[in-house]
Amino acid sequence: MPEGPEIRRAADKIAAVLENEVIEDLFLGLGRLKKFRRTLTGTRVRSIETRGKALLTHFNTDWTLYSHNQLYGVWHVVDRGQYPTTTRTLRVALHTARHSALLYSASDIWVLTKKQLTTHPFLSRIGPDILDTSLTWRALLSRLTDPRFKSRKLATLYLDQQFLAGIGNYLRSEIIHDAGLDPTLRPIDLNRVQLGRLARSTLTISKRSYTSGGITNKAGIAKKLKSQGKSRAAYRFAIFDREGECCYRCGGSVIRSTLNSRRLYSCAQCQASLFETQSG
């Protein structure tokens, strides 16, 4: 499933061709949405926004197109009249004079008023967007020590969109590893230094993934591995999807575990165990 950085990069591409442009025509593939074609035709796209893994297309009226890619949804930006070769089902097509933004396969799509946005089941309960430029490490520290979250294992907490919106499976493993923490720990088990390190890692890894096109490994390590002829799969992640390989930081073995049917990767050698957290 695409995570926050992937959705934000898709949003950037869509914004580049839709923002401040008039929607001359559109296609809405789901039956319950077809009635909005006339309503939205001729409107101007005011802005493109992401909230976690949801993408919002705001028009210069009271309406917003909400979409969540879920597991299989994907956006394409093309010249108008050009369609990608695919067996996927087209769900949304937004056409300006020169370009089209096409959404395939997703089914969680709605046309909502500003008021309806505030009560939407997903939007109304999610936490801060991980890529929100106003989000600071101190704000994250506050959430980590919030009574709602402080007693939950990091491995579980970091997939909860109510805690932070936009983090998924690979970011979870990469963030907790970067902070050097055992994923079975809870925020309440950590000292102030460790909490601060975790908060900073959360921002650093998420922003690194966004700006690098999905690479969460440290730039120096990724560059070195690439120069050695390694594949993108080999240098993209520091820990995720690297079971049995050596940790780039300490040389320890990367282990894989499963939590609620979701893969989790860690290094037992450099990710602190419970008894080590009590000092300081």
Backbone as JSON, one array per atom type, in Angstrom:
{
  "sequence": "MPEGPEIRRAADKIAAVLENEVIEDLFLGLGRLKKFRRTLTGTRVRSIETRGKALLTHFNTDWTLYSHNQLYGVWHVVDRGQYPTTTRTLRVALHTARHSALLYSASDIWVLTKKQLTTHPFLSRIGPDILDTSLTWRALLSRLTDPRFKSRKLATLYLDQQFLAGIGNYLRSEIIHDAGLDPTLRPIDLNRVQLGRLARSTLTISKRSYTSGGITNKAGIAKKLKSQGKSRAAYRFAIFDREGECCYRCGGSVIRSTLNSRRLYSCAQCQASLFETQSG",
  "N": [[0.84, -1.2, 0.0], [0.57, 2.24, -0.85], [2.33, 4.73, 1.0], [2.4, 7.7, 3.13], [4.51, 9.43, 1.94], [4.53, 8.54, -0.75], [1.92, 9.12, -1.58], [2.0, 11.9, -1.27], [3.91, 12.61, -3.21], [2.56, 11.81, -5.51], [0.47, 13.61, -5.33], [1.82, 16.0, -5.74], [2.48, 15.81, -8.46], [-0.05, 15.77, -9.58], [-1.01, 18.25, -8.74], [0.63, 19.93, -10.2], [-0.48, 19.97, -12.74], [-3.18, 20.44, -12.4], [-3.9, 22.41, -10.46], [-5.37, 25.59, -10.17], [-6.48, 25.36, -12.63], [-9.17, 24.98, -15.0], [-11.67, 22.5, -14.87], [-12.55, 20.96, -17.61], [-13.89, 18.73, -18.43], [-14.99, 15.62, -17.02], [-14.79, 12.3, -15.64], [-16.54, 10.03, -13.7], [-16.42, 7.03, -12.32], [-17.79, 5.4, -10.47], [-21.07, 4.45, -9.66], [-22.58, 5.88, -7.71], [-21.44, 8.36, -7.81], [-21.79, 9.56, -10.24], [-23.7, 11.53, -10.56], [-22.46, 13.87, -9.91], [-21.05, 14.85, -12.02], [-21.98, 16.95, -13.68], [-22.09, 18.95, -11.77], [-19.39, 19.43, -11.11], [-18.09, 19.95, -13.5], [-16.53, 22.53, -15.22], [-15.7, 23.85, -12.99], [-12.97, 25.26, -11.08], [-9.83, 24.01, -10.07], [-8.82, 24.5, -6.89], [-6.88, 23.71, -4.96], [-4.61, 20.99, -4.17], [-4.5, 18.56, -1.73], [-2.97, 16.52, 0.8], [-3.86, 14.21, 3.3], [-2.52, 12.21, 5.39], [-2.9, 9.12, 3.97], [-4.84, 9.86, 2.27], [-6.14, 11.73, -0.49], [-7.04, 14.97, -1.4], [-8.92, 16.84, -3.6], [-9.55, 20.04, -3.98], [-12.09, 22.16, -5.05], [-13.07, 25.36, -6.51], [-15.46, 25.84, -5.35], [-17.96, 24.71, -3.08], [-17.22, 22.12, -3.01], [-15.29, 19.06, -2.67], [-13.18, 16.55, -3.93], [-12.65, 13.51, -2.59], [-10.27, 10.95, -2.18], [-8.97, 7.71, -1.51], [-6.26, 5.67, -1.88], [-6.07, 3.06, -0.99], [-5.2, -0.4, -1.22], [-4.66, -0.82, -3.95], [-5.09, 1.37, -5.59], [-4.11, 3.86, -8.0], [-2.67, 6.83, -9.3], [-2.43, 8.52, -12.45], [-0.81, 10.97, -14.37], [-1.31, 12.59, -17.35], [-0.93, 13.74, -20.79], [-3.75, 15.35, -22.2], [-6.13, 13.18, -23.63], [-4.45, 11.07, -23.91], [-4.01, 7.83, -22.74], [-2.84, 5.51, -20.3], [-1.54, 2.2, -20.99], [-3.23, -0.32, -19.58], [-4.75, -2.8, -17.47], [-6.28, -2.04, -15.44], [-9.17, -0.64, -13.75], [-10.69, 2.34, -14.67], [-11.46, 4.92, -12.49], [-11.69, 7.67, -11.88], [-11.48, 10.57, -13.87], [-10.04, 13.58, -14.51], [-10.16, 16.32, -16.52], [-8.32, 18.9, -17.94], [-7.67, 21.68, -20.19], [-5.29, 20.83, -21.3], [-4.22, 18.65, -19.94], [-4.69, 15.51, -18.12], [-5.77, 13.99, -15.11], [-5.76, 10.84, -13.84], [-7.39, 8.35, -12.04], [-7.04, 5.07, -11.07], [-8.52, 1.95, -10.16], [-9.03, 2.41, -7.36], [-11.6, 2.52, -4.81], [-12.58, 3.89, -2.7], [-13.87, 6.63, -2.82], [-15.19, 9.88, -2.81], [-17.42, 12.65, -3.18], [-17.5, 15.58, -1.51], [-18.9, 18.09, 0.67], [-17.56, 21.05, 2.3], [-18.37, 20.96, 4.96], [-19.05, 18.27, 5.24], [-16.54, 17.13, 5.03], [-15.44, 17.53, 7.53], [-16.67, 15.67, 9.11], [-16.15, 13.25, 8.04], [-15.6, 9.74, 8.16], [-12.91, 8.75, 8.11], [-11.19, 11.05, 7.85], [-11.93, 12.57, 10.06], [-10.87, 11.31, 12.25], [-8.14, 10.88, 12.07], [-4.67, 11.46, 12.94], [-2.11, 14.06, 13.03], [-0.74, 14.92, 9.82], [2.07, 13.22, 8.63], [3.83, 14.53, 6.97], [3.26, 17.15, 7.23], [4.3, 20.42, 7.13], [4.31, 22.03, 9.34], [4.52, 20.42, 11.48], [6.35, 19.54, 14.31], [9.25, 18.15, 16.02], [8.9, 18.39, 18.73], [6.14, 18.54, 18.99], [5.54, 15.96, 18.22], [6.77, 14.59, 20.29], [5.08, 15.3, 22.34], [2.78, 13.92, 21.58], [3.67, 11.3, 21.79], [3.84, 11.02, 24.51], [1.28, 11.32, 25.28], [-1.61, 10.3, 27.09], [-3.31, 8.64, 25.58], [-1.67, 7.25, 23.89], [0.79, 6.49, 25.02], [1.11, 4.01, 26.29], [1.18, 1.99, 24.46], [2.62, -0.5, 22.34], [5.41, 0.31, 20.29], [5.52, -0.87, 17.77], [2.87, -1.35, 17.19], [1.64, 1.14, 17.62], [2.79, 2.77, 15.66], [1.47, 2.17, 13.34], [-0.99, 3.15, 13.61], [-3.29, 5.31, 12.43], [-4.55, 7.29, 13.81], [-2.7, 8.18, 15.58], [-0.47, 9.13, 14.02], [-0.81, 10.28, 10.77], [-0.26, 8.69, 7.69], [1.89, 7.01, 7.98], [3.08, 3.81, 7.2], [3.79, 0.36, 6.63], [6.58, 0.07, 5.78], [7.73, 2.51, 6.58], [7.3, 2.41, 9.34], [9.06, 0.31, 10.28], [11.52, 1.4, 9.43], [11.69, 3.89, 10.79], [11.64, 3.19, 13.55], [13.91, 1.63, 13.68], [15.87, 3.52, 12.94], [15.79, 5.12, 15.17], [16.9, 3.42, 16.96], [15.56, 1.56, 18.63], [13.86, -1.04, 20.4], [11.13, -2.53, 18.86], [9.08, -3.57, 20.42], [8.84, -2.09, 22.64], [7.2, 0.45, 24.64], [6.15, 3.91, 24.49], [6.03, 4.82, 27.15], [7.98, 3.34, 28.36], [10.34, 4.49, 27.68], [13.11, 6.76, 28.12], [13.65, 10.34, 28.38], [15.56, 11.19, 26.5], [15.54, 9.11, 24.63], [12.91, 9.27, 23.73], [12.95, 11.77, 22.5], [14.77, 11.23, 20.47], [13.34, 9.35, 19.0], [11.16, 10.89, 18.16], [12.44, 12.74, 16.49], [13.56, 11.01, 14.58], [11.23, 10.05, 13.42], [10.26, 12.25, 11.95], [12.51, 12.77, 10.31], [12.99, 10.39, 8.77], [10.57, 10.07, 7.4], [10.42, 12.47, 5.89], [12.75, 12.17, 4.42], [12.13, 9.97, 2.82], [10.14, 11.09, 1.25], [11.45, 13.23, -0.12], [13.47, 11.89, -1.47], [12.34, 10.14, -3.19], [11.43, 7.75, -2.13], [13.52, 6.47, -0.87], [14.85, 5.46, 2.14], [17.15, 4.85, 3.43], [20.29, 6.06, 4.71], [21.81, 8.79, 3.01], [24.56, 8.66, 2.34], [25.2, 5.93, 2.62], [23.42, 4.77, 0.79], [24.36, 5.94, -1.59], [26.96, 4.89, -1.75], [26.44, 2.1, -1.97], [25.04, 2.09, -4.36], [27.01, 2.96, -6.13], [28.54, 0.71, -6.15], [27.22, -0.89, -7.79], [24.92, -2.01, -6.83], [21.46, -2.96, -6.67], [18.45, -0.92, -6.7], [16.67, -2.02, -4.86], [18.43, -3.06, -3.03], [19.7, -0.9, -1.85], [17.73, 0.85, -1.04], [16.29, 0.66, 1.47], [17.11, 0.8, 4.98], [16.53, -1.25, 6.74], [14.04, -2.51, 6.25], [12.46, -5.26, 4.65], [14.75, -6.83, 4.49], [15.47, -9.28, 5.56], [17.64, -11.5, 7.26], [19.92, -10.38, 6.2], [22.82, -8.22, 6.68], [22.79, -5.64, 9.09], [23.15, -2.31, 8.14], [24.13, -0.44, 9.87], [25.31, -1.63, 12.21], [26.12, -4.18, 11.6], [24.82, -6.37, 12.56], [22.36, -9.06, 12.42], [19.5, -8.83, 10.38], [16.22, -9.22, 11.39], [13.0, -10.7, 10.88], [9.67, -10.23, 11.9], [6.2, -10.85, 12.66], [3.29, -8.98, 13.02], [-0.02, -8.79, 13.65], [-0.44, -9.79, 11.08], [1.22, -8.21, 9.58], [4.35, -7.35, 8.23], [7.37, -6.86, 10.04], [10.5, -5.44, 10.58], [13.68, -5.61, 12.17], [16.76, -4.96, 13.99], [18.34, -6.95, 16.17], [20.71, -6.44, 17.41], [21.41, -3.69, 17.45], [19.12, -2.34, 18.13], [17.7, -1.21, 20.92], [17.11, -3.24, 23.78], [14.61, -4.05, 26.29], [15.64, -3.9, 28.99], [17.72, -2.16, 28.69], [16.7, 0.34, 28.43], [16.16, 1.66, 30.72], [18.16, 3.14, 31.88], [19.55, 6.41, 32.36]],
  "CA": [[0.0, 0.0, 0.0], [1.33, 3.48, -0.82], [2.33, 5.43, 2.28], [2.3, 9.15, 3.01], [5.4, 10.04, 0.95], [4.1, 8.21, -2.11], [0.71, 9.9, -1.86], [2.39, 13.3, -1.43], [4.56, 12.78, -4.51], [1.49, 11.75, -6.51], [-0.26, 14.87, -5.22], [2.65, 17.04, -6.38], [2.34, 15.67, -9.92], [-1.42, 16.18, -9.92], [-1.11, 19.69, -8.52], [1.35, 20.62, -11.26], [-1.31, 20.1, -13.95], [-4.58, 20.75, -12.11], [-4.14, 23.58, -9.63], [-5.74, 26.84, -10.85], [-6.99, 25.04, -13.96], [-10.59, 24.67, -15.11], [-12.0, 21.13, -15.25], [-13.42, 21.07, -18.77], [-14.71, 17.52, -18.47], [-14.55, 14.64, -16.05], [-15.43, 11.0, -15.62], [-16.64, 9.44, -12.37], [-16.81, 5.67, -12.68], [-18.68, 4.77, -9.51], [-22.45, 4.86, -9.91], [-23.08, 6.87, -6.75], [-20.78, 9.65, -8.03], [-22.05, 10.06, -11.59], [-24.54, 12.73, -10.49], [-21.64, 15.05, -9.66], [-20.32, 15.28, -13.21], [-22.44, 18.29, -14.08], [-21.75, 19.87, -10.68], [-17.97, 19.73, -11.08], [-17.63, 20.43, -14.8], [-16.43, 23.99, -15.28], [-15.1, 24.39, -11.78], [-11.52, 25.41, -11.1], [-9.17, 23.33, -8.95], [-8.19, 25.47, -5.98], [-5.66, 23.14, -4.37], [-4.5, 19.55, -3.94], [-4.03, 18.39, -0.35], [-2.93, 15.17, 1.32], [-4.01, 13.99, 4.74], [-2.13, 10.82, 5.5], [-2.95, 8.4, 2.7], [-5.98, 10.38, 1.5], [-5.85, 12.87, -1.36], [-8.21, 15.85, -1.52], [-8.91, 17.81, -4.68], [-10.47, 21.11, -3.6], [-12.52, 23.01, -6.15], [-13.36, 26.73, -6.09], [-16.85, 25.86, -4.89], [-18.04, 24.07, -1.77], [-17.0, 20.69, -3.19], [-13.96, 18.46, -2.66], [-13.11, 15.14, -4.31], [-11.85, 12.72, -1.65], [-9.91, 9.61, -2.65], [-7.98, 6.95, -0.74], [-5.8, 4.65, -2.82], [-6.14, 1.72, -0.4], [-4.09, -1.27, -1.62], [-4.37, -0.95, -5.37], [-5.34, 2.59, -6.35], [-2.93, 4.54, -8.55], [-2.93, 8.01, -10.12], [-1.57, 8.81, -13.59], [-0.95, 12.3, -14.97], [-0.99, 12.41, -18.78], [-1.48, 14.73, -21.71], [-5.16, 15.03, -22.45], [-6.36, 12.29, -24.76], [-3.53, 9.94, -23.81], [-4.32, 6.95, -21.62], [-1.85, 4.45, -20.14], [-1.96, 0.84, -21.29], [-3.42, -0.99, -18.3], [-5.98, -3.58, -17.31], [-6.98, -1.5, -14.28], [-10.45, 0.03, -14.0], [-10.65, 3.78, -14.48], [-12.46, 5.38, -11.53], [-11.85, 9.13, -11.96], [-10.68, 11.28, -14.86], [-10.22, 15.03, -14.45], [-9.56, 16.82, -17.75], [-8.2, 20.33, -18.23], [-7.48, 21.89, -21.62], [-4.06, 20.21, -21.8], [-3.8, 17.47, -19.19], [-5.69, 14.7, -17.41], [-5.36, 13.22, -13.94], [-6.56, 9.62, -13.92], [-7.3, 7.46, -10.89], [-7.44, 3.71, -11.39], [-8.67, 0.83, -9.2], [-9.52, 2.78, -6.03], [-13.06, 2.53, -4.67], [-12.92, 4.79, -1.6], [-13.92, 7.93, -3.5], [-16.4, 10.61, -2.45], [-17.5, 14.08, -3.43], [-17.97, 16.04, -0.21], [-18.89, 19.51, 0.97], [-16.61, 21.4, 3.36], [-18.92, 20.48, 6.22], [-18.94, 16.81, 5.25], [-15.14, 16.78, 5.26], [-15.14, 17.56, 8.97], [-17.29, 14.52, 9.77], [-15.83, 12.03, 7.3], [-15.13, 8.73, 9.12], [-11.45, 8.65, 8.14], [-10.56, 12.35, 8.06], [-12.25, 13.13, 11.37], [-10.22, 10.62, 13.35], [-6.71, 10.72, 11.89], [-3.78, 12.39, 13.6], [-1.4, 14.98, 12.14], [-0.08, 14.35, 8.64], [3.49, 13.08, 8.91], [4.58, 15.45, 6.13], [2.82, 18.52, 7.49], [5.5, 21.22, 7.37], [4.23, 22.69, 10.65], [4.69, 19.41, 12.53], [7.68, 19.6, 14.89], [9.6, 16.99, 16.84], [8.33, 18.6, 20.06], [4.74, 18.15, 18.9], [5.54, 14.49, 18.22], [7.1, 14.19, 21.65], [3.85, 15.47, 23.11], [1.87, 12.83, 21.24], [4.22, 10.05, 22.33], [3.59, 10.97, 25.96], [-0.16, 11.48, 25.48], [-2.2, 9.1, 27.7], [-3.95, 7.78, 24.58], [-0.69, 6.53, 23.08], [2.07, 6.18, 25.68], [1.19, 2.64, 26.8], [1.05, 1.06, 23.35], [3.9, -0.89, 21.74], [5.77, 1.11, 19.13], [5.19, -1.61, 16.55], [1.43, -1.17, 16.96], [1.34, 2.57, 17.59], [3.25, 3.42, 14.43], [0.56, 1.9, 12.23], [-2.27, 3.74, 13.97], [-3.43, 6.6, 11.76], [-4.99, 8.28, 14.79], [-1.48, 8.71, 16.17], [0.12, 9.92, 12.94], [-1.38, 9.88, 9.48], [0.64, 8.57, 6.57], [2.91, 6.0, 8.22], [2.68, 2.45, 6.92], [4.65, -0.74, 7.05], [8.02, 0.27, 5.64], [8.14, 3.64, 7.42], [7.33, 1.96, 10.72], [10.31, -0.39, 10.55], [12.65, 2.3, 9.21], [11.71, 4.9, 11.84], [12.01, 2.59, 14.84], [15.32, 1.24, 13.56], [16.7, 4.73, 12.96], [15.83, 5.58, 16.56], [17.64, 2.43, 17.74], [14.69, 1.08, 19.69], [13.14, -2.31, 20.27], [9.74, -2.2, 18.49], [8.1, -4.05, 21.39], [8.77, -1.12, 23.73], [6.14, 1.46, 24.63], [6.7, 5.22, 24.84], [6.15, 4.96, 28.6], [9.2, 2.63, 28.76], [11.51, 5.22, 27.19], [13.51, 7.98, 28.82], [13.44, 11.57, 27.61], [16.48, 11.2, 25.37], [15.05, 8.15, 23.64], [11.68, 9.82, 23.15], [13.34, 12.83, 21.59], [15.39, 10.61, 19.3], [12.27, 8.73, 18.23], [10.4, 11.96, 17.52], [13.24, 13.28, 15.39], [13.64, 9.98, 13.54], [9.93, 9.99, 12.75], [10.24, 13.31, 10.95], [13.64, 12.64, 9.38], [12.82, 9.27, 7.83], [9.41, 10.35, 6.55], [10.79, 13.51, 4.93], [13.77, 11.61, 3.53], [11.43, 9.14, 1.85], [9.42, 11.98, 0.33], [12.35, 14.01, -0.97], [14.38, 11.02, -2.23], [11.59, 9.23, -4.05], [11.16, 6.47, -1.48], [14.72, 5.9, -0.24], [14.94, 5.83, 3.55], [18.52, 4.63, 3.88], [21.09, 7.28, 4.76], [22.26, 9.14, 1.66], [25.92, 8.17, 2.11], [25.16, 4.48, 2.45], [22.74, 4.48, -0.48], [25.25, 6.35, -2.67], [28.05, 3.92, -1.81], [25.92, 0.85, -2.5], [24.7, 2.3, -5.77], [28.27, 3.02, -6.88], [29.04, -0.66, -6.23], [26.39, -1.62, -8.74], [23.79, -2.64, -6.16], [20.14, -2.57, -7.17], [17.68, -0.03, -5.83], [16.12, -2.82, -3.77], [19.48, -3.32, -2.06], [20.11, 0.3, -1.13], [16.6, 1.72, -0.7], [15.94, 0.62, 2.89], [18.12, 0.44, 5.97], [16.15, -2.46, 7.47], [12.82, -3.14, 5.76], [12.54, -6.26, 3.59], [16.15, -7.27, 4.39], [15.62, -10.39, 6.49], [18.82, -12.34, 7.13], [21.07, -9.61, 5.75], [23.51, -7.48, 7.74], [22.39, -4.26, 9.37], [24.15, -1.38, 7.63], [24.66, 0.38, 10.97], [26.13, -2.35, 13.19], [26.54, -5.48, 11.1], [23.98, -7.42, 13.11], [21.45, -9.72, 11.49], [18.14, -8.28, 10.29], [15.22, -10.25, 11.65], [11.62, -10.38, 10.5], [8.6, -10.74, 12.75], [4.88, -10.55, 12.13], [2.35, -8.44, 13.98], [-1.31, -8.6, 12.99], [-0.26, -10.14, 9.67], [2.04, -7.2, 8.92], [5.78, -7.59, 8.4], [8.13, -5.9, 10.84], [11.93, -5.75, 10.52], [14.48, -4.95, 13.19], [18.09, -5.51, 14.25], [18.42, -7.24, 17.6], [21.99, -6.0, 17.96], [21.51, -2.24, 17.68], [17.86, -1.77, 18.6], [17.81, -1.43, 22.36], [16.14, -4.12, 24.44], [13.87, -3.43, 27.38], [16.4, -3.59, 30.19], [18.67, -1.09, 28.4], [16.02, 1.62, 28.32], [15.87, 2.25, 32.01], [19.23, 4.03, 32.29], [19.44, 7.78, 31.85]],
  "C": [[0.88, 1.26, 0.0], [1.23, 4.14, 0.55], [2.36, 6.94, 2.05], [3.21, 9.78, 1.97], [5.0, 9.75, -0.49], [2.86, 8.99, -2.51], [1.06, 11.37, -2.08], [3.07, 13.53, -2.78], [3.54, 12.7, -5.65], [0.72, 13.06, -6.52], [0.51, 16.01, -5.88], [2.49, 17.01, -7.89], [0.95, 16.13, -10.37], [-1.57, 17.69, -9.8], [-0.46, 20.47, -9.66], [0.51, 20.84, -12.51], [-2.74, 20.53, -13.67], [-4.79, 22.05, -11.35], [-4.32, 24.85, -10.48], [-6.22, 26.62, -12.29], [-8.47, 24.7, -13.9], [-10.77, 23.21, -15.54], [-13.02, 21.22, -16.39], [-14.35, 19.88, -18.91], [-14.18, 16.56, -17.42], [-15.36, 13.36, -16.18], [-15.39, 10.5, -14.19], [-17.23, 8.05, -12.55], [-17.77, 4.99, -11.73], [-20.09, 5.33, -9.65], [-22.95, 5.95, -8.99], [-22.48, 8.26, -6.97], [-21.15, 10.3, -9.36], [-22.87, 11.36, -11.57], [-23.75, 14.0, -10.31], [-20.91, 15.55, -10.9], [-20.7, 16.69, -13.62], [-22.04, 19.33, -13.04], [-20.3, 20.34, -10.76], [-17.41, 20.22, -12.41], [-17.66, 21.95, -14.83], [-15.88, 24.62, -14.03], [-13.59, 24.48, -11.95], [-10.93, 24.7, -9.88], [-8.41, 24.36, -8.13], [-6.88, 24.95, -5.42], [-5.78, 21.63, -4.28], [-3.87, 19.37, -2.57], [-3.94, 16.9, -0.04], [-3.14, 15.19, 2.82], [-3.74, 12.51, 4.96], [-2.13, 10.19, 4.12], [-4.15, 8.82, 1.84], [-5.54, 11.59, 0.68], [-7.14, 13.66, -1.57], [-7.99, 16.83, -2.65], [-9.98, 18.85, -4.37], [-10.8, 21.97, -4.82], [-12.87, 24.41, -5.62], [-14.84, 26.92, -5.78], [-16.84, 25.2, -3.51], [-17.6, 22.6, -1.82], [-15.52, 20.29, -3.16], [-14.09, 17.0, -3.08], [-12.13, 14.45, -3.36], [-11.52, 11.37, -2.28], [-8.85, 9.01, -1.73], [-7.57, 5.77, -1.62], [-5.96, 3.23, -2.31], [-4.97, 0.87, -0.91], [-3.69, -1.09, -3.09], [-4.58, 0.32, -6.18], [-4.05, 3.25, -6.83], [-3.38, 5.7, -9.44], [-1.95, 8.06, -11.29], [-1.85, 10.24, -14.05], [-0.45, 12.21, -16.4], [-1.44, 13.64, -19.56], [-2.92, 14.35, -22.04], [-5.31, 14.2, -23.72], [-5.46, 11.08, -24.77], [-3.87, 9.12, -22.57], [-3.25, 5.86, -21.51], [-2.42, 3.1, -20.55], [-2.04, 0.07, -19.97], [-4.71, -1.79, -18.31], [-6.79, -3.09, -16.11], [-8.27, -0.79, -14.71], [-10.33, 1.52, -13.7], [-11.79, 4.21, -13.55], [-12.74, 6.88, -11.64], [-10.96, 9.64, -13.08], [-11.03, 12.76, -14.78], [-9.45, 15.64, -15.61], [-9.53, 18.34, -17.76], [-7.99, 20.48, -19.74], [-6.31, 21.08, -22.15], [-3.73, 18.87, -21.13], [-4.99, 16.72, -18.59], [-5.03, 14.06, -16.21], [-6.32, 12.05, -13.84], [-6.32, 8.76, -12.69], [-7.86, 6.1, -11.26], [-7.57, 2.86, -10.12], [-9.21, 1.2, -7.82], [-11.04, 2.76, -6.0], [-13.51, 3.45, -3.54], [-12.84, 6.22, -2.11], [-15.24, 8.59, -3.17], [-16.29, 12.05, -2.92], [-18.2, 14.68, -2.22], [-17.98, 17.57, -0.14], [-17.85, 19.77, 2.07], [-17.09, 20.88, 4.71], [-18.79, 18.96, 6.33], [-17.51, 16.34, 5.47], [-14.83, 16.67, 6.75], [-15.7, 16.36, 9.71], [-17.0, 13.21, 9.04], [-15.21, 11.01, 8.24], [-13.61, 8.6, 9.22], [-10.82, 9.98, 8.52], [-10.78, 12.88, 9.47], [-11.5, 12.46, 12.51], [-8.7, 10.49, 13.21], [-5.92, 11.79, 12.63], [-3.12, 13.32, 12.6], [-0.77, 14.25, 10.96], [1.42, 14.36, 8.88], [4.34, 14.04, 8.1], [4.1, 16.89, 6.25], [4.04, 19.35, 7.87], [5.48, 21.93, 8.73], [4.43, 21.7, 11.8], [6.14, 19.4, 13.01], [7.96, 18.37, 15.73], [9.04, 17.15, 18.26], [6.84, 18.25, 20.08], [4.61, 16.63, 18.9], [5.86, 13.95, 19.6], [5.87, 14.26, 22.54], [2.87, 14.34, 22.83], [2.37, 11.51, 21.8], [3.95, 9.91, 23.82], [2.12, 11.2, 26.3], [-0.72, 10.19, 26.09], [-2.84, 8.14, 26.71], [-2.95, 6.85, 23.91], [0.5, 5.97, 23.85], [2.21, 4.74, 26.15], [1.06, 1.58, 25.7], [2.41, 0.74, 22.76], [4.15, -0.07, 20.48], [5.36, 0.43, 17.83], [3.72, -1.47, 16.2], [1.09, 0.3, 16.77], [1.67, 3.19, 16.25], [2.5, 2.98, 13.17], [-0.82, 2.5, 12.47], [-2.37, 5.14, 13.38], [-3.98, 7.68, 12.69], [-3.8, 8.91, 15.51], [-0.79, 9.63, 15.18], [-0.42, 9.39, 11.62], [-0.3, 9.81, 8.41], [1.75, 7.55, 6.76], [2.33, 4.62, 7.95], [3.79, 1.49, 7.28], [6.15, -0.44, 6.93], [8.51, 1.44, 6.49], [8.23, 3.24, 8.88], [8.67, 1.3, 11.06], [11.51, 0.54, 10.45], [12.79, 3.34, 10.32], [12.21, 4.31, 13.16], [13.46, 2.13, 14.82], [16.23, 2.46, 13.63], [16.85, 5.27, 14.38], [16.57, 4.6, 17.47], [16.85, 1.83, 18.88], [14.07, -0.27, 19.35], [11.68, -2.0, 19.96], [8.69, -2.71, 19.47], [7.98, -3.11, 22.6], [7.56, -0.2, 23.55], [6.77, 2.82, 24.92], [6.92, 5.4, 26.34], [7.41, 4.27, 29.13], [10.46, 3.44, 28.47], [11.83, 6.42, 28.06], [13.39, 9.17, 27.87], [14.32, 11.63, 26.36], [15.98, 10.29, 24.26], [13.78, 8.65, 22.96], [12.0, 10.92, 22.14], [13.95, 12.28, 20.32], [14.33, 9.98, 18.4], [11.46, 9.79, 17.49], [11.15, 12.52, 16.33], [13.36, 12.27, 14.25], [12.35, 9.88, 12.74], [9.84, 11.03, 11.65], [11.3, 13.1, 9.89], [13.4, 11.57, 8.33], [11.65, 9.53, 6.88], [9.74, 11.4, 5.49], [11.84, 13.01, 3.95], [13.11, 10.76, 2.44], [10.74, 10.0, 0.8], [10.38, 12.67, -0.63], [13.23, 13.15, -1.86], [13.65, 10.08, -3.18], [11.46, 7.84, -3.47], [12.36, 5.82, -0.84], [14.8, 6.4, 1.2], [16.31, 5.57, 4.14], [19.27, 5.96, 3.89], [21.73, 7.51, 3.4], [23.65, 8.58, 1.36], [25.97, 6.69, 1.86], [24.53, 4.12, 1.1], [23.65, 4.81, -1.67], [26.38, 5.34, -2.86], [27.6, 2.6, -2.43], [25.58, 0.96, -3.98], [25.95, 2.32, -6.63], [28.9, 1.64, -7.04], [28.2, -1.52, -7.17], [25.2, -2.32, -8.11], [22.47, -2.12, -6.73], [19.46, -1.6, -6.2], [17.11, -0.78, -4.64], [17.14, -3.04, -2.66], [19.83, -2.08, -1.25], [18.95, 1.19, -0.67], [16.35, 1.81, 0.79], [17.14, 0.29, 3.77], [17.81, -0.93, 6.59], [14.99, -3.22, 6.83], [13.11, -4.09, 4.61], [13.97, -6.78, 3.39], [16.44, -8.43, 5.36], [16.87, -11.22, 6.19], [20.07, -11.63, 6.64], [21.68, -8.85, 6.93], [22.96, -6.06, 7.87], [23.51, -3.33, 8.89], [24.81, -0.57, 8.75], [25.65, -0.39, 11.84], [26.63, -3.7, 12.72], [25.75, -6.65, 11.65], [23.02, -7.98, 12.07], [20.07, -9.08, 11.54], [17.15, -9.42, 10.48], [13.84, -9.74, 11.25], [10.67, -11.01, 11.51], [7.27, -10.34, 12.12], [3.97, -10.07, 13.25], [1.05, -8.12, 13.26], [-1.19, -8.76, 11.47], [0.54, -9.1, 8.88], [3.51, -7.45, 9.23], [6.44, -6.47, 9.2], [9.59, -6.35, 10.85], [12.69, -4.96, 11.57], [15.85, -5.61, 13.28], [18.22, -5.7, 15.75], [19.7, -6.67, 18.22], [22.02, -4.51, 18.27], [20.2, -1.57, 18.05], [17.66, -2.19, 20.04], [16.73, -2.36, 22.89], [15.62, -3.45, 25.7], [14.75, -3.03, 28.55], [17.37, -2.44, 29.96], [18.01, 0.28, 28.42], [15.89, 2.33, 29.65], [16.97, 3.19, 32.51], [19.02, 5.41, 31.71], [18.17, 8.44, 32.26]]
}
